[in-house]
Amino acid sequence: MTVPASIAADLVLTSGKIATMAPGGSGDGGGFVSALAARDGRIIALGSDAEIKALIGPGTEHIDLAGRTAIPGIVDSHCHPDAYAARLASWELLSPDRIQSRDALLARIASIAEDRGPDDWIAGYRLNENKSGGYPTLAELDAATNGRPLFILRTDGHIGLANSRAFAELGIDETTTPPPFGSFDLDPETGKLTGLVRETAAHLFLDRVHAGDTTASIASGLERAFAEWTALGITSVYNSLTPSKAIQAYQMMKDDGRLAMRVGIIVSGRETGLVESFIAAGIRSGFGDDQVRIIGVEWCPDCSTSGRTAAYHDPYVGKKVPGEPDPNTGVLLYELEDLKARALSAHKAGLQVMIEGVGDRGIDFALDAIEHCLEQHPVADHRMRVEHCCYVTEPLEQRLKDLGVIDSSATGFMYDLGDAYIANRGQQAMARMWPHRAMIDAGIPAPGHSDAMVCQANPFMALWSMINRKSDTGGDLDASQAITPTEALNAYTWLGAHSGREEHLKGSLEVGKLADIVILDRDYFTIPHTEIRDIQVEQTLIGGKTVFNRNRQA
């Protein structure tokens, strides 16, 4: 009997191992079904092949999984697709897979300079000096650029390298007073600029290089970025520190039918007046729809462990960078009373507050501001988040639990930056760095995120590190905090959605939820843990529609 079109599914998946990942908070994965049906972008049934095949009609798309595993779409709950998009057009990618030595870096800069006009800026991003032969000297940068202005952003986004022409373009020399919470590093022996600029000082150069960005150029870059990311199984992103131009770009893309990703906007506290404008307009968290939604607002007072700027109570260990303070316990980029006032205004206005804290001193600082918000304006289910939340000591674990704060964990750092964490904080500290075993056992929600493109967007690299507790090179991140594959995936699905108040829509495959589904080339749940990072996505569906199919890419 033919199923009437009025009750037939638009999409049916059969003969597979479909991980529902429900109920989300338990970490048990919620079990598996062999078949799923969706209509109008939402799941209408789960069950056996026989049950679901009964919903196939003349217009139904039927995907035979042939035993393959399917999972909910990945929710990357803190990343920077807008910044990546802005850099795709003209910036040079300098990540370790491309640059493995200082000579290679200088040669690449010299090659780019040959094709640029005498006044054209050269910009690079994702430099990791720990894996690329260390920082070049100012003289080396000047020689390579042949008079063109240069700015390179370190992979963490907190430190930059400028050459003499770039300093001159901005009117900076050894006598220039740096902006608050920033520095122009000076050689301790000569008193001359080293080329390194930190935190808010780096933003002076970023602002100059990004001055030509337009809403249209960002939108074009976002299309390219999301084409890459859906191929990794990512179906939802929460864009951290989203500025006004990117907010406009997302709306443009949605209106034009060009947005092949679900986007949560975390409004940037860096852009003067932007959060205040949302407060004045009465826009609260949740405003929007299933494609573009306001998640909350964010401030970034803490910095980078791999760049030796994040705030810790104890000093950094390991090799110092010339110009680094001694002793070095990192820096914080806001005055506490100022941050408290900003956060409280947003919290009272109904905007979910997110504050970055990386080191233990930075996490304490973020929690001081959050605690102030809750003292002045108690909200039971506030879901305020500490972003990155890397070094969670036992006292901080208790503070997170007592305050009901989400540990928004930068699990992407484990794979790409783990070696630098070991070198800069010591092996013993790894027992409380991204401590997901402890967070789960304490009942503290701890979603994982990439912070892309600080680190690569591929979630399976981070999942591999969460499960194996190793960096990309095999560095020891302390196995005492290892978790199961299901627990790790929960951090990138249901917990990611929960951290943005969207668990009723996504993060698990349940009737009534969005049909955001990822089909894998192997069984994530049973393969050896060492193979997790080798997983390939075969097909990604958003709202029941295919946005990536590996077979069609061949």
N, C-alpha and C positions, 0 to 999 in steps of 0.2 A: 504494500500500500504506500502511495506517495504521501509524504508528510506535507500538509498545507504550508504555504509560504508564511502564513501568519504566525506559525509556531516553530518553523524550522530555524535552525541555527545558521548564523553567517559563517561560523568557523567551528570545525570539529577536529580535535586531536585524539587519535586512538593508538592503541598497541604500544604504549610507552610506560616509562616510570616517571610520573609527574609528581614532583615534590610540592606539596601544598604550603609548607612552612607556616602552618597554623595549628594551634594558637601561637602567636608570635613570641610572647614574653617568656614562655617556658623553656625555649631552647630545644624542645624535643622534635621540632620539625613538622609536627602535625600529621605525619604519615604520608602515604603515597596512594595515588589512584592511577589507573591505566588510561583514562580518557577524560576529556573536558570539552564543553561546548560553550560558545559565546555568541551573543547577538547584540548589535548596536554598541560594540566596544566593551561589553561587560560579560562576565562569566554567568551563565544561566544554569549550568549543571556540571557536576563532577560524578564519576562513577566508573562502572565497568564498560568495556567496549560495547556490549550488547545494549546497555542502557543508553549510551550516548549516541550510538549509530542510529537509534530510533528518531533522533532529531535532525538527521541529514535530509535536506530537501534538494530541489533542483538547482538552487543557487548557492548551496553550501560549499565552502572551501574545506576540503578534507585533507588533513596532513597525517599521513601514516608515519608514526614515530619509529616503527620497526625496532622497538626495544630501546630506543634512545632515551636519555634523561632530559627532562624539562624542569626548569626552576622559575620562580617569579623573577621579573625584571629587577636588575640591580638598581638600588637607590644609593647614589653617591651623595651623601648628606653634607658635604663641604668640599667644594672645588671651585675653580676659577676659569670656567670656559670663556668668559668675556675677555679676560686678559690674554689667554691663549689665542683667541680669535684675532685680537688686535695685533698680535705679533706674527701671525702666520704670513701676512702679506710681504713684509720687508725685513723682519728680524731674522737673525741667523741662529739656528738651534745648535748649541754647544754642549750638549749632554755627553756623558761618558761613552755612550755607544758610538759617538762620532769623534770625540776628542779624548785621546788617552795620554797626551804629553803636552808639556808647555811649548815645545817646538812645533807640535802639530797645531796648537792654538794660534801661535804667532804666524805660522805659515798661512793658515786659513784667513786670518785677519788681513794679511798682506794681499792675498788673492782677491778678497772682496774690495779692498781699497783701490786696486787697479781699475775696477769697473765703476767707481764712484767719482762724482765731480768733487772739486776741491773743497766745497762747503757742505757736501752731503754727509749726514750723520751715518755712522755705522753702529748698529745695535745688535747685541747678542743676548741670549737667555739660556738658563739652565746650566751655567758653568758650575762644575763641582771640582774645586781645586784639589780635594782629597784624592780624586781618581784621575786628575788631569795634570799632574806634575807641579802643583802649587801655583800661587799667584805670580803672574809676570810682574816685573818691575815697571815703573812709570817710563823709564828710558826704553825698555823693550817695546812697550805699547806705542810709544811715540815713533819708534823706528818702523814698526810694522804698518802703521796707519798712514805714514807719509803726509802728515799735515791735516788729515781729515779728522773731525771730531768723533770720538768713540765712547760708547757706554755699554758695559756688559753687566747684566743682572745675574747675580749668583742664583743657584737653583732654589734657595730658600726664599728669595724675594726680599730679603732684608739687607743685603750687602751688595754693593756695586763696585765696578772698576771703571774709572774714567782716565782718559789720557790728558795731556797738557792742553791740547786744543779745546777739549770739552770743558775743562776748568776755566779756560779763558773765555769761552763763549758765555759762561754763566757768571763771569766776573769774580771768580773764586781764586784766592791764593793762600799762602801760609798764614796770612794775617786775618783772613775772613772768619768772623764768628759764625759757627755752624748754627742751624736752626735748633730750637728746643728739641731735646731727645734724639739728636743726630750728631754725627761727627765726621770730619775730614781727617783721616789718619795721617799723622806726621811721623817721620822716621825719628826715633828717639836719639839718634846720634847726630843727624844733620839738621833736624827741624823742618825738613822739606816734605811736601806732599808725597805719599807713597802711591797714590792712585785709588786706594780703598776709601769708600764712603759708606757710612752706616746709617741704617734706619731712615729717619726723616731727611737726612742729607741725601740719601739715594733718591728720594722722591722728587727732589729738585730736578734731577736729570731725567727721571721717568716722565715728569710733567712736560719737560721740553720735547722729548722724543715722541710722546703720545699726543702732542698738541694738534697734530694733523689728523687724528682719528675722527671719523664721522660715524653717525648712526648706521649709514649704509655700509661702510667698510667693516664695521664690527659685525653686522648682520651677515655679510658675505663670509667672514671668517668663522662665524658660528656654524654656518651650514657645513663647512669643511670639518670643523671640530666634531660636530655631532655625527657626521658620517663615519668618522673614526671611532667614536665612542659607542655608537650602537653596535658596531662590529665586535665590541668587547662585552656586549650583554647589558650595557647601561641603558635604562629606559627613563630614569628620572635623575635630575641633578638639582642640588641646592647651591645656587651661585653665591658664594661667600663674598661679602663686601661689594655688592653690586652697585656701581655708580649710575648716575642718571642716564648717560648715553647708552649704556647696556640695557637699562630698563626700557628705553625707547626702542632699541633694536629688537628686543623680544616682542614688544607689541607690534612692530612693523612686520616681523616674520610671521607672527600668528595671523595677522590680518591678511597677509599675502599667501597663506597656506604653505609656508616654507619651513615651519618649525617641526622637525622630526625628533622631538624630545619633549618630555615633560619637565618644566622648569619651575623651581621654587626660588623666589627672590629673597635673599637676605640683604637688606638695605645697608649700604656702607655708611658707617660712622666716620669715615675718613673725609668724605666730601662735605665741605662746609654747608650747613643748612639743610642737607638732604633729609636726615632723620626728622629734623624739626618740621620740615614741610609735610611729611607723612602724619606726624602728630597733629599739626594744625588742620589738616584735611580730614582728620577723623578716620584714617585708614588703619584698620586693625589686621592682625595676623589672620590669615584665612581668606582675605579679600582676593577675588579672582575666580578662576575655574580650574578644571582638571588639567589644563595645559599650561597655564601661567598663573601662579598664585604667590601672594606675599606670605613668606614664612615668618620673618622677624627682622630684627636689626642687630648689627654687630659692631663691636669695637675691638681694636687689636692693640692692647697694651704690652703684650709679651712678644718675644722675638724668636730667635733661631738657635737651637742647640748645635746643629752641625756647623753653623757660622759663629758659634761661641758668643752669642749675644742674648740668648734667653735667660730669664732671671731665675737663679737658684740661690738657696741659702748658703751653700758651700761653694767655694771657688772651682773653676774649671781645672781639669788636669790635662796633661799631654802638652804637645808642642804649641807654643804661643805664636800668634801672628804679630809681626812688627807693628807697633802702634797700639796694640791691645792694652787695656788698663791692667794694672797689677796691684792687688789681686783682682781677678776678674770674676765677678758674680753675676754678670749680665746687667741688662738695663730694663727699665719699664718706661713706657712711652706716654703715660698720663699721670697727672696728680690724682691721688685717690678720691679726694673730695669732689673734684671735677667729674670724674668717671661716675661716682655715685649719683650725682645730680642728673647727668645725662641718662643713665640707665633707669633711674626712678621715673623720670618723665615718660620714657617710652613704655615702661612696665605699667604705669597707671593708665596709659592710653590704649592698652590692650595689645601691645606689640611684644612678641616673644623676644626676650633679651638673650644675646649670645656674646660672650666675652672670651677672648683668647687667653689661655694660660698654658704654657709649655713646661717650664721648670716648676719646681715645687713652690718657689717664691712667687712666680707668676700665677700659679693656680690659686694660692692663698689670696693674692691681690684680686683676682677675678671673683673669688667667693666672698671677699669682704664687700664688694659692690653688690653682689647678688643678695647677700644676707641683709644689707641695708634696704634693698628693695622690698624684701619680704617683711622686715620689721615695720616699715612705713606703710606697706600696702599688701597685706597677706592675701595670697591666692593659693588654693589647695593644689590644683593641678597646673602649675605654672610652666613647667617644662623648660625652664631656663637652662642654658647649656654653657659649659666651659669648653671652648674649642681647642682641639689638639690634645690637651689634657694628658701629657705624656708621662711625667714623673709623679705618679700618684703614690705617695708614702702612706703608711697606715693611718696617721692622723688625718691626712687629706681624704682618704677613703671614708673615714667616719664623718667628716664635714660634708662631703658629697651626699652621703646617705641621710644625714640629719636634715639637710636643707632640701632634699628631694631634687637635686640637680643632675642633669644628664652629663655623663662623661662622653663628650663628642670626640672620639679617639682617632688620632691621625695615624691609622694603621699603615697607610702608604709609606710613612717614614721608615717603617721597620725594614722593608726590603731595600729601598734605594739609599737610605741614609743611616742604616743601622750601624755600619762600620764607624762612621763619624761619631755617633752617639757613644759607642764603646770607647773610642779614643779620647773623647772630650769629657766623659763623665766617669769612666772606669767600669770594669766588668761587674763589680759588686752592685752598681746601680741598676743593672739590667733586671734584677729581681723585682723591681717596682716600676719599670718603664713599660708603658702600655700593658698594665697588669690585668688582662682580660679574665684570667681564671679567678682572681680575687674579686673583680667587679661582678661577675656572674654569681659567684658564691654569696656575695653581700647583697645581691638583688638590686644593684645599681645599673640602670640602663646605659649601655656603652656601645652605641653604633660605631661603625668604622667608616673612614673616608680616605680619599686619595690625596686631597689638597692639590690635585692636578691643576696646572702643570709644574708645581713645585716638584712633584714626583709624577711618575707615569700613571696614566689613568687606569691601566689594566687591573681590575679587581682581583684577578686570580693570583697575581704576584703578592698582594697584601694578604689574601686568604692563606696562601702557602706559608707566609711568615708567621701569621697568627697561630697556625696549626703546628708548624715545625720549630718556631721560635729561632729562626736564623735569618741573617741578612742575605742579600743576593750572592755574596761571596762565601757564605757559610759561617759568617761571624756569629758567635754564641750570644743570643738574646735571652738566655736563661729559660730552660725547659719547664721550670716550676710554674710558669704562667701559660703554658700551652693549653689550647682548648680543642674541642672536637670539630670536625668539618661542619657538622650541622650548626653548632654554636657560632662558628665563624660566619657561615652564610647568613644566619639570623641577623648578625650585625650589619650586613649589607642589604638586607631586605626589610623584614618587619621592623626592626629597631631603627633603621634609617627613616622609614616612613613615620614611625612613632615620634621621632625627634622633631618632625615638622608638623605634627598633628594630622597626619594623613593616613594613619593605619587603617581607617575605615574604607580607604580607597585602594590601597596598594600595599606591597610588601609581603603579601601572601596570596595564594590562589584559592579564593573562596567565592561562593555564589554571591553575586551582587557587586563584586569588586572589579576593577579595571582588568581587562585581558592583556596585561603586559607580561609577556612570556618569552623565555630564552631557552633554546634547544641547544644542547651541548654535544660534543663529539665523543664523549665518554662519560662514564658514571662517576660524577663528582664524589658520591657517597661511599664508593667501594674501592676505587683505585688506590694504590699506595700513596700515602701522604706526600711523598717526594715528587709525585707527578702532577700535583694540583696546579702548579704554575704552567704546565704544558697544555692545559685544557684550551680548546678552541671553540668558539661559538659558531654554530652552523646556521642558526636563524634567530632573529630577534623580531618580536611582534609588539607593537604598541597599540592598544585599543583593538586588538584582534587583526591588525593590518601589518603585513611584513614591511619592515624598514631596513632590514639587512638579511641577505641570503648568500651564504658563502658560495653556493653552487652557481649563483648567477654572476658572481664576481670573477669566476675563472675565465 
